[in-house]
Amino acid sequence: MTLAFLIGLFIFNMSIGSLLALLIVAGICGGIGKSIAGYGNGGCLASIALGFIGSFLGMWIADELSLPRLFTLNIGGRAFPIIWSIIGSALFVAVLGWFSRRKD
């Protein structure tokens, strides 16, 4: 088993199937966020990480602005915010792309 499985099994208290589903959904959300931002460096693992970072960033923005939670998917007893994950990952990738662009 890899480190991601061990973290999911012990910390999040999820089954292997739920963890795989969560990783797939996070990867899709991160990939959509990368496509929206227009900065496509990284592969599948980067998309998964962006999906998770985007969900935290998106939910933080939604909570600060008192916005509703839109389209959450329940995976393994945990709610994963699909729309806010896409928005958060697009914002995160846009900021990363803005800082990493070279000035000619």
C-alpha positions, 0 to 999 in steps of 0.5 A: 500500500502507498502512503496515500492509502495509509493516510486515508485508511488511518486518518480519514477512517475510510475504506479503500474503495472510498479512498479511491473514489475520493482520489478520482473525484479530486483528480477530476476537479483539479484537472478541470481547475487546471483547464479553467486557469489555463496553466497545465503543468503537472500530471495526474498526481498534481491534479489530485493534489490541486483538487484537495487544495482547491476544496480547502481553498474554495470552502474557506472562500465560501465560508468567509463570504457566507456562500452556500455549499454547492453540489457536495458529493458524499464519499465515505461519510465525508462531504467533498465540495465539487463546485468549490473544489473546481473554483478553488483549484482554478484560483490556486493554479491561476495564482501559481501561474501568475507567480511562476511566469518568467518576465522577458 
